[in-house]
Amino acid sequence: MDFGLSEQDRAVQAEVRAFVDEHIRPHARKSDEDGYFDVTRVKQLGDAGLLGGPLDRAWGSRGWTHVQWALALMELGAADSSWRGFCTVQTCLCGLLIERFGTVKQQQDLLCKLVSGEWIFAYALTEPEAGTDVAAIQTTATSDGADVLISGTKQWITNGGVADRILVFANADPEQGRDGITCFVVPGDAPGLTREPVEGKELGHRGSNHAVLRFDEVRLPATSVVGGLGKGFEVAMGGLEDGRLGVASGAVGIQQACVDACLEFARSRRQFGRRIGDFQLIQQDLADMWVGLDSSRLLTLQAAWKRDRGESNASEVSVAKYAACEAAVTAADRAVLLHGARGYSSAWPVERYLRDAKGLQIYEGTSHIQRIIIARDLLGKEAR
């Protein structure tokens, strides 16, 4: 076992950190407070190679390993969870899915534009009555000659309001349950598609674009199918595995940001004639936060490492997502308390870390679902 990062790994990490420090971190507070998604930054991410990640170099990617991609998302997550979320949707949920399940023509038509940032992509699975229960989706795909008509509603779709292409999951044969689910590529300007912001104001990830998508007999050619008719459930789960690794990486980033902020504050803040870091209860919090961070990072990199080796990593991804997201919430909660009244104000970033961390417990499969996946893997199938 070698737990060290290679020179190439460290170079990717340093490059992404420099990009983040220049282009992402300075704008994080304002975009959160304004609820503003800056579309122009997408091209900057593309030009910097941050949208290709581990996709094949044929599409313009830098050809990073999954470990390097996880390191990049950790850096993004430490600066702004909204942009980490964008990159996870663009590259993991959509890019890797198209590369894995799409036809050669779909790959050629879509992936270069995805990697460059010319086109924004969205992954439309969640519905008002179907989140965790994917098989319950009610969006339908009805045959009409050689075409298909998509009708239904999707909600909480990240990038949905600005996407040029949307991967939409609809049921082509509702009587078959999940075996009728199919994935389709839908143009963002397709007639019959309307988009609107989600109701209310998000707790976190306010710099993201979240939308409700309504499909009213959106007509698509048969060539829009990704992965084959009735194969949508497998396609969706494949995309979620990659997305969960992206969320775990983002959770590691939030923990790193919390530790950095707390160490700086504990060294500079003085009470009772001493820096607060010299008080044992503060030291206990710092130690616990560091243990959570170090554990989460190792679990996440292990899951990425297994993917690089071509091994199944579904269980490791669930372990990493569950552990990292729970630890991120704990770290952010402690960071707010350690900062006292300052932590309760948006003038300091730790309150944003707490709000963003809560979303990570939900996105790409809740912590409850990750527990179920882990337990089922441990138990195995019942002997008959």
C-alpha positions as CSV (number, residue, x, y, z in Angstrom):
1,M,0.0,0.0,0.0
2,D,1.2,3.5,-0.9
3,F,-0.7,6.3,0.6
4,G,1.4,9.1,-0.9
5,L,0.4,11.3,-3.7
6,S,2.6,11.3,-6.9
7,E,4.3,14.3,-8.2
8,Q,1.6,14.5,-10.9
9,D,-1.1,14.3,-8.3
10,R,0.4,17.2,-6.3
11,A,0.8,19.2,-9.5
12,V,-2.9,18.9,-10.3
13,Q,-3.8,19.8,-6.7
14,A,-1.6,22.9,-6.8
15,E,-2.9,23.9,-10.2
16,V,-6.5,23.7,-9.2
17,R,-5.8,25.4,-5.9
18,A,-4.3,28.4,-7.8
19,F,-7.2,28.6,-10.1
20,V,-9.7,28.4,-7.2
21,D,-7.8,31.1,-5.3
22,E,-8.0,33.4,-8.3
23,H,-11.4,32.7,-9.9
24,I,-13.7,31.0,-7.3
25,R,-12.9,31.8,-3.7
26,P,-13.0,35.7,-4.1
27,H,-16.6,35.5,-5.4
28,A,-18.0,32.7,-3.1
29,R,-19.6,35.0,-0.5
30,K,-21.3,37.3,-2.9
31,S,-22.7,34.6,-5.2
32,D,-24.0,32.9,-2.1
33,E,-25.7,36.0,-0.7
34,D,-27.0,37.1,-4.1
35,G,-28.1,33.6,-5.1
36,Y,-26.3,34.2,-8.4
37,F,-24.9,31.6,-10.8
38,D,-22.3,33.3,-13.1
39,V,-22.5,31.5,-16.4
40,T,-19.4,33.2,-17.7
41,R,-17.3,31.2,-15.1
42,V,-18.2,27.9,-16.9
43,K,-15.9,28.7,-19.8
44,Q,-13.1,29.6,-17.4
45,L,-13.5,26.2,-15.8
46,G,-13.4,24.6,-19.3
47,D,-10.3,26.5,-20.3
48,A,-8.6,25.5,-17.1
49,G,-9.3,21.8,-17.8
50,L,-11.6,21.4,-14.8
51,L,-14.6,20.1,-16.7
52,G,-12.9,17.1,-18.3
53,G,-11.6,15.4,-15.2
54,P,-11.1,11.7,-15.9
55,L,-12.8,11.7,-19.3
56,D,-10.9,10.4,-22.3
57,R,-8.4,12.8,-23.8
58,A,-10.2,12.4,-27.2
59,W,-12.8,14.8,-25.9
60,G,-10.3,17.5,-25.0
61,S,-9.8,16.4,-21.4
62,R,-6.5,16.5,-19.5
63,G,-7.0,12.8,-18.9
64,W,-6.7,13.0,-15.1
65,T,-7.0,9.9,-13.0
66,H,-10.0,9.6,-10.7
67,V,-7.7,10.3,-7.7
68,Q,-6.6,13.5,-9.4
69,W,-10.2,14.4,-10.1
70,A,-11.1,13.8,-6.5
71,L,-8.3,16.1,-5.4
72,A,-9.5,18.8,-7.8
73,L,-13.1,18.6,-6.4
74,M,-11.7,18.8,-2.8
75,E,-10.1,22.1,-3.7
76,L,-13.3,23.4,-5.3
77,G,-15.3,22.2,-2.3
78,A,-13.1,24.0,0.1
79,A,-13.7,27.3,-1.7
80,D,-17.3,27.1,-3.0
81,S,-19.6,24.1,-2.8
82,S,-21.8,25.5,-5.5
83,W,-19.1,25.3,-8.1
84,R,-18.0,21.9,-6.9
85,G,-21.6,20.9,-7.4
86,F,-21.6,22.3,-10.9
87,C,-18.5,20.3,-11.9
88,T,-19.8,17.1,-10.3
89,V,-23.0,17.4,-12.4
90,Q,-21.3,18.4,-15.6
91,T,-18.5,15.9,-15.5
92,C,-19.6,13.0,-13.2
93,L,-23.4,12.7,-13.6
94,C,-23.4,13.7,-17.3
95,G,-19.9,13.4,-18.9
96,L,-18.9,10.1,-17.5
97,L,-22.4,8.8,-18.0
98,I,-22.4,9.7,-21.7
99,E,-18.9,8.3,-22.1
100,R,-19.9,5.0,-20.5
101,F,-23.4,4.5,-21.9
102,G,-23.7,6.8,-24.9
103,T,-23.4,5.9,-28.6
104,V,-20.3,6.9,-30.5
105,K,-22.2,9.7,-32.2
106,Q,-23.6,10.9,-28.9
107,Q,-20.1,11.0,-27.5
108,Q,-18.8,12.8,-30.5
109,D,-21.6,15.3,-30.5
110,L,-21.7,16.1,-26.8
111,L,-18.5,15.5,-24.9
112,C,-16.2,18.0,-26.6
113,K,-18.7,20.7,-25.9
114,L,-19.1,19.5,-22.3
115,V,-15.4,19.5,-21.6
116,S,-14.8,22.9,-23.1
117,G,-17.7,24.5,-21.2
118,E,-19.4,25.5,-24.5
119,W,-22.4,23.6,-23.4
120,I,-23.8,23.2,-19.8
121,F,-25.4,19.9,-18.9
122,A,-28.0,18.8,-16.4
123,Y,-29.1,15.5,-15.0
124,A,-32.9,15.4,-14.5
125,L,-33.9,12.4,-12.4
126,T,-35.6,13.8,-9.3
127,E,-39.4,14.5,-9.3
128,P,-41.9,15.8,-6.8
129,E,-42.9,12.2,-5.8
130,A,-39.7,10.4,-6.8
131,G,-36.4,11.2,-5.2
132,T,-34.8,8.3,-3.4
133,D,-37.4,5.9,-5.0
134,V,-36.1,6.2,-8.6
135,A,-38.5,3.5,-9.8
136,A,-41.4,5.8,-8.9
137,I,-40.7,8.4,-11.5
138,Q,-43.9,9.5,-13.3
139,T,-42.4,11.3,-16.3
140,T,-43.4,9.3,-19.4
141,A,-41.9,8.7,-22.8
142,T,-44.7,7.8,-25.3
143,S,-44.0,6.5,-28.8
144,D,-45.3,8.7,-31.6
145,G,-44.3,7.1,-34.9
146,A,-40.5,7.2,-35.0
147,D,-40.3,9.8,-32.3
148,V,-40.9,9.9,-28.5
149,L,-43.0,12.4,-26.6
150,I,-41.7,13.3,-23.1
151,S,-44.2,14.6,-20.5
152,G,-43.7,15.2,-16.8
153,T,-42.1,17.4,-14.1
154,K,-38.6,17.3,-12.7
155,Q,-37.5,19.4,-9.7
156,W,-34.3,20.4,-7.9
157,I,-32.3,20.0,-11.1
158,T,-28.9,21.5,-10.7
159,N,-27.9,23.5,-13.8
160,G,-31.5,22.9,-15.1
161,G,-32.4,26.5,-15.7
162,V,-29.3,27.2,-17.9
163,A,-28.5,23.8,-19.4
164,D,-27.9,23.4,-23.1
165,R,-28.5,19.6,-22.9
166,I,-30.4,17.7,-20.2
167,L,-30.2,14.0,-19.5
168,V,-33.9,13.2,-18.7
169,F,-35.1,10.0,-17.2
170,A,-38.6,9.0,-18.2
171,N,-40.6,5.7,-18.2
172,A,-41.3,4.3,-21.6
173,D,-43.3,1.4,-20.1
174,P,-44.8,2.3,-16.7
175,E,-46.3,-1.2,-16.3
176,Q,-42.7,-2.5,-16.2
177,G,-41.7,-0.3,-13.3
178,R,-38.1,0.5,-13.2
179,D,-37.5,-1.8,-16.2
180,G,-39.3,0.8,-18.3
181,I,-37.1,3.7,-17.3
182,T,-35.1,5.2,-20.2
183,C,-32.6,8.0,-20.4
184,F,-32.9,10.7,-23.1
185,V,-30.8,13.7,-24.2
186,V,-33.1,16.7,-24.4
187,P,-32.0,20.1,-25.9
188,G,-32.4,23.0,-23.5
189,D,-34.5,24.9,-26.2
190,A,-36.8,22.0,-27.1
191,P,-40.4,23.1,-27.8
192,G,-42.6,22.0,-24.9
193,L,-39.9,22.4,-22.2
194,T,-40.4,25.2,-19.6
195,R,-38.0,26.0,-16.8
196,E,-38.5,28.0,-13.6
197,P,-36.6,28.4,-10.3
198,V,-37.3,26.1,-7.4
199,E,-39.8,27.4,-4.8
200,G,-38.4,29.3,-1.9
201,K,-34.7,29.9,-1.1
202,E,-32.2,27.1,-0.7
203,L,-30.6,26.5,2.7
204,G,-27.2,26.1,1.0
205,H,-25.6,25.9,-2.4
206,R,-27.2,29.3,-3.2
207,G,-24.6,30.0,-5.9
208,S,-26.0,27.1,-7.9
209,N,-28.8,27.1,-10.5
210,H,-31.6,24.9,-9.3
211,A,-34.7,24.6,-11.5
212,V,-38.1,22.9,-12.0
213,L,-38.4,21.5,-15.5
214,R,-41.8,20.8,-17.1
215,F,-42.1,18.7,-20.2
216,D,-45.3,19.0,-22.2
217,E,-45.0,16.4,-25.0
218,V,-41.4,17.3,-25.9
219,R,-40.7,15.5,-29.1
220,L,-37.4,13.7,-29.5
221,P,-36.0,11.4,-32.2
222,A,-35.1,7.8,-31.3
223,T,-31.5,8.7,-31.4
224,S,-31.9,10.7,-28.2
225,V,-31.9,7.4,-26.1
226,V,-28.8,6.9,-24.0
227,G,-27.9,3.4,-23.0
228,G,-30.9,1.7,-24.7
229,L,-34.7,1.5,-24.1
230,G,-35.5,0.2,-20.6
231,K,-31.9,0.6,-19.4
232,G,-32.4,3.9,-17.7
233,F,-32.3,2.6,-14.2
234,E,-28.8,1.1,-14.7
235,V,-27.7,4.3,-16.5
236,A,-29.0,6.4,-13.6
237,M,-27.3,4.3,-10.9
238,G,-24.0,4.4,-12.9
239,G,-24.2,8.2,-13.0
240,L,-25.0,8.4,-9.3
241,E,-21.9,6.3,-8.4
242,D,-19.7,8.9,-10.0
243,G,-21.7,11.7,-8.6
244,R,-21.4,10.3,-5.1
245,L,-17.7,10.3,-5.3
246,G,-17.8,13.9,-6.3
247,V,-20.0,14.7,-3.3
248,A,-17.7,12.9,-1.0
249,S,-14.8,14.9,-2.4
250,G,-16.7,18.1,-1.9
251,A,-17.4,17.1,1.7
252,V,-13.7,16.6,2.3
253,G,-13.1,20.1,0.9
254,I,-15.6,21.6,3.4
255,Q,-13.9,19.9,6.3
256,Q,-10.5,21.2,5.1
257,A,-11.9,24.7,4.9
258,C,-13.4,24.4,8.4
259,V,-10.1,23.1,9.9
260,D,-8.2,25.9,8.2
261,A,-10.6,28.6,9.4
262,C,-10.7,27.2,13.0
263,L,-6.9,26.9,13.2
264,E,-6.4,30.5,12.1
265,F,-9.1,31.7,14.5
266,A,-7.8,29.6,17.4
267,R,-4.4,31.1,17.0
268,S,-5.5,34.7,16.7
269,R,-8.5,35.0,19.0
270,R,-7.6,35.7,22.6
271,Q,-9.7,35.4,25.8
272,F,-8.7,35.5,29.4
273,G,-5.3,36.6,28.4
274,R,-4.6,33.5,26.2
275,R,-5.2,32.4,22.6
276,I,-8.4,30.2,22.6
277,G,-6.5,27.4,21.0
278,D,-4.7,26.8,24.3
279,F,-7.9,25.8,26.0
280,Q,-8.4,22.0,26.1
281,L,-12.0,22.0,24.9
282,I,-11.0,23.9,21.8
283,Q,-8.1,21.5,21.3
284,Q,-10.6,18.6,21.5
285,D,-12.8,20.1,18.8
286,L,-9.8,20.7,16.6
287,A,-8.5,17.2,17.1
288,D,-11.9,15.7,16.3
289,M,-12.3,17.8,13.2
290,W,-8.9,16.7,12.0
291,V,-9.6,13.0,12.6
292,G,-12.8,13.3,10.6
293,L,-11.1,15.1,7.8
294,D,-8.2,12.7,7.6
295,S,-10.5,9.7,7.7
296,S,-12.8,11.1,5.0
297,R,-10.0,12.0,2.7
298,L,-8.5,8.5,2.9
299,L,-11.9,6.8,2.3
300,T,-12.6,9.1,-0.7
301,L,-9.2,8.6,-2.3
302,Q,-9.4,4.8,-1.7
303,A,-12.7,4.8,-3.7
304,A,-11.2,6.8,-6.5
305,W,-8.1,4.6,-6.5
306,K,-10.2,1.5,-6.9
307,R,-11.9,3.1,-9.9
308,D,-8.5,3.9,-11.4
309,R,-7.6,0.2,-11.0
310,G,-10.8,-0.8,-12.9
311,E,-12.2,-2.5,-9.8
312,S,-15.8,-2.2,-8.5
313,N,-16.0,0.6,-6.0
314,A,-19.7,1.0,-5.4
315,S,-19.5,0.0,-1.7
316,E,-16.4,2.2,-1.1
317,V,-18.2,5.1,-2.7
318,S,-21.1,4.8,-0.4
319,V,-18.8,4.5,2.6
320,A,-16.9,7.5,1.5
321,K,-20.0,9.6,0.8
322,Y,-21.7,8.7,4.1
323,A,-18.6,9.2,6.3
324,A,-17.4,12.4,4.6
325,C,-20.8,14.1,4.5
326,E,-21.6,13.3,8.1
327,A,-18.2,14.5,9.2
328,A,-18.6,17.7,7.1
329,V,-21.8,18.6,9.0
330,T,-20.1,17.9,12.3
331,A,-17.0,19.9,11.4
332,A,-19.0,22.9,10.1
333,D,-21.3,22.9,13.2
334,R,-18.2,22.9,15.5
335,A,-16.6,25.6,13.4
336,V,-19.6,27.9,13.8
337,L,-19.6,27.4,17.6
338,L,-15.8,27.8,17.9
339,H,-16.1,31.2,16.1
340,G,-18.9,32.3,18.5
341,A,-20.9,35.3,17.3
342,R,-18.7,35.7,14.3
343,G,-19.6,32.2,13.1
344,Y,-23.3,33.3,13.1
345,S,-22.7,35.9,10.4
346,S,-22.1,35.6,6.7
347,A,-19.1,37.9,7.1
348,W,-17.3,34.7,8.1
349,P,-17.5,31.7,5.8
350,V,-18.1,29.0,8.4
351,E,-21.9,29.6,8.4
352,R,-22.0,29.0,4.7
353,Y,-20.0,25.8,5.2
354,L,-22.7,24.5,7.6
355,R,-25.5,25.3,5.2
356,D,-23.7,23.8,2.3
357,A,-22.7,20.6,4.2
358,K,-26.4,19.8,5.0
359,G,-27.1,19.6,1.3
360,L,-24.4,17.0,0.9
361,Q,-26.3,14.6,3.2
362,I,-29.1,14.7,0.6
363,Y,-27.6,15.0,-2.9
364,E,-27.0,11.9,-4.9
365,G,-28.6,9.6,-2.3
366,T,-29.2,10.6,1.3
367,S,-27.1,9.4,4.2
368,H,-30.0,7.0,5.0
369,I,-29.7,5.4,1.6
370,Q,-25.9,5.1,1.9
371,R,-26.4,3.3,5.2
372,I,-28.8,0.8,3.5
373,I,-26.3,0.2,0.6
374,I,-23.5,-0.4,3.1
375,A,-25.5,-2.8,5.2
376,R,-26.8,-4.7,2.3
377,D,-23.3,-5.1,1.0
378,L,-22.2,-6.4,4.4
379,L,-25.1,-8.9,4.7
380,G,-24.9,-10.2,1.1
381,K,-27.9,-12.0,-0.5
382,E,-29.9,-14.3,1.7
383,A,-29.2,-18.0,1.0
384,R,-32.0,-19.9,-0.6
